Amino acid sequence: MLQELSRIVAQDKNFLNIINGRQGAALSQETITVLCPSDGMAFATIPAGNKDDVDRAVQAAREAFDHGPWSRMPAFERGRLLTRLGQLIGKHGEELAALESRDTGKPIRQGKADVAAAMRYYEFYGGAADKIHGDTIPFHDGYTALTLREPHGVVGGIIPWNYPMQIMARVVGAAIAMGNTLVIKPAEDASLSTIRIGELALEAGFPEGVLNVITGYGREAGAALSAHPGVDYVTFTGSPATGTAIQQAAATNNRGVTMELGGKSPQIVFADADIEKALPVLVNAIIQNGGQTCSAGSRILIERPIYNEVAAALGDRFSSLVAGPHDEDLDLGAMINPAQKHRVENYVSAAAEAGIDVIARGSIDINAPVSGYYVAPVLFGSVEASAAIAQEEVFGPVLSLFAFDDEEDAIRLANSTEYGLVAGIWTKDGARQHRVAKRVRAGQVFVNAYGAGGGIELPFGGFKKSGHGREKGFEALYDMSATKTIIFRHD
């Protein structure tokens, strides 16, 4: 059933942009061929939008914000629209899961998990839309001072290819809840679920111009959106290099940004940890989505007395991991494209050639198409903190192990990269849990857990090279709005 559904979804379909409530091709009529990572075969097309298409979309969003009924819609009505969209996503869940899985190469069960998370985002922000309040401020006698939270206006959302459905939901949910209009530009490697949800938003009753979706290459459509003077705020998830370019473009218009730029996240395993409880979490945190996850737990720091025990147990688990086609629903799927496959393979080859110990390798399913973009999971041991696989975001199923001597050494290793997105701490010592959590430089710290439940309610973002601003939870609503102060004199 899964294979059949995956085959029929989006077969030979031409997807279209959504601008001002209408679907259409790029003005140039040019398209981008969509390839399935599982076999490298073409199965759909998307518009190759450029700056002219972006300009049309921004104008539509601007008109909707400035002059349409959107600016007068009560917050609870915006919430109802988000809730209806979430319900429609649930109604079309099987279709969307298969579409996301085929488009990105991830196992179908992960596509289903993405649908569930997307529904939860729209549900959460649908309920939060009328829950953000202003304040009154004590001031001079004869005055009343108060604050309001107001939308930025037009938000440009640039969405990555690893979790397009989820990340679209967390951007759209927070932005719409606060009354913004949007232009969403998904990655050219994975745009299909974004377009489909844009279609469902129209079905849910979103007014014309409120949610626009435009596809195209990042160097053209993405660059034009981040630099457009009609965009009031930009949010981006992706690589630090692209994030820098987007921030520079937005800065030409003095626009604010939210940047989530990846990680090199550590999990610290102390000798008193519950190892059996930790092991499946440690493995899943790196193989989920083939390791193509900003918050992937790509470094495991192990207290020296238990290093050999944990390394051996992880090696046993890695040896049994299998990568294969999305519709086979194995441990992990394919990399998103040939460039990403080669990037990961180059890191693995360089580490092995440098003499870093290969503890275990997974395998690629014997029935996987040779034209697919597969990389077998690899576990490296006794890695030096200065090694490339210890410092750089590989974005693949590559896990590195490090030994540490004491708490200070663990904290030093945990904070030894340029990133600071997520961290995990495994220990039964309550005092240590608090000490280490406070000293690890990361935007999210899990204790005896990692990435629990998708964290819809949990503010998410990083320190250092991992970016700035926060998504998810109520914090995202503050990022998607600005404070206005009003002072009344009445003496």
Stockholm file with secondary structure:
# STOCKHOLM 1.0

chainA/1-491         MLQELSRIVAQDKNFLNIINGRQGAALSQETITVLCPSDGMAFATIPAGNKDDVDRAVQAAREAFDHGPWSRMPAFERGRLLTRLGQLIGKHGEELAALESRDTGKPIRQGKADVAAAMRYYEFYGGAADKIHGDTIPFHDGYTALTLREPHGVVGGIIPWNYPMQIMARVVGAAIAMGNTLVIKPAEDASLSTIRIGELALEAGFPEGVLNVITGYGREAGAALSAHPGVDYVTFTGSPATGTAIQQAAATNNRGVTMELGGKSPQIVFADADIEKALPVLVNAIIQNGGQTCSAGSRILIERPIYNEVAAALGDRFSSLVAGPHDEDLDLGAMINPAQKHRVENYVSAAAEAGIDVIARGSIDINAPVSGYYVAPVLFGSVEASAAIAQEEVFGPVLSLFAFDDEEDAIRLANSTEYGLVAGIWTKDGARQHRVAKRVRAGQVFVNAYGAGGGIELPFGGFKKSGHGREKGFEALYDMSATKTIIFRHD
#=GR chainA/1-491 SS CHHHHHHHTTTTEECCEEETTEEECCTTCCEEEEECTTTCCEEEEEECCCHHHHHHHHHHHHHHHHTSGGGGSCHHHHHHHHHHHHHHHHHTHHHHHHHHHHHHCCCHHHHHHHHHHHHHHHHHHHHHTTCCCCCEECCSTTEEEEEEEEECSEEEEEECSSSHHHHHHHHHHHHHHTTCEEEEEECTTSCHHHHHHHHHHHHHTCCTTSEEECCCCIIIIIHHHHHCTTCCEEEEESCHHHHHHHHHHHHTTTCEEEEECCCCCEEEECTTSCHHHHHHHHHHHHHGGGGCCTTCCCEEEEEGGGHHHHHHHHHHHHHTCEECCGGGTCSBCCCSSHHHHHHHHHHHHHHHHTTCEEEEECEECTTSCTTSCCCCCEEEESCCTTSHHHHSCCCSSEEEEEEESSHHHHHHHHTCSSEESEEEEECSCHHHHHHHHHHSCCSEEEESCSSGGGCTTSCBCCEETTEESCBSHHHHHHHTEEEEEEEEECC
#=GC SS_cons         CHHHHHHHTTTTEECCEEETTEEECCTTCCEEEEECTTTCCEEEEEECCCHHHHHHHHHHHHHHHHTSGGGGSCHHHHHHHHHHHHHHHHHTHHHHHHHHHHHHCCCHHHHHHHHHHHHHHHHHHHHHTTCCCCCEECCSTTEEEEEEEEECSEEEEEECSSSHHHHHHHHHHHHHHTTCEEEEEECTTSCHHHHHHHHHHHHHTCCTTSEEECCCCIIIIIHHHHHCTTCCEEEEESCHHHHHHHHHHHHTTTCEEEEECCCCCEEEECTTSCHHHHHHHHHHHHHGGGGCCTTCCCEEEEEGGGHHHHHHHHHHHHHTCEECCGGGTCSBCCCSSHHHHHHHHHHHHHHHHTTCEEEEECEECTTSCTTSCCCCCEEEESCCTTSHHHHSCCCSSEEEEEEESSHHHHHHHHTCSSEESEEEEECSCHHHHHHHHHHSCCSEEEESCSSGGGCTTSCBCCEETTEESCBSHHHHHHHTEEEEEEEEECC
//
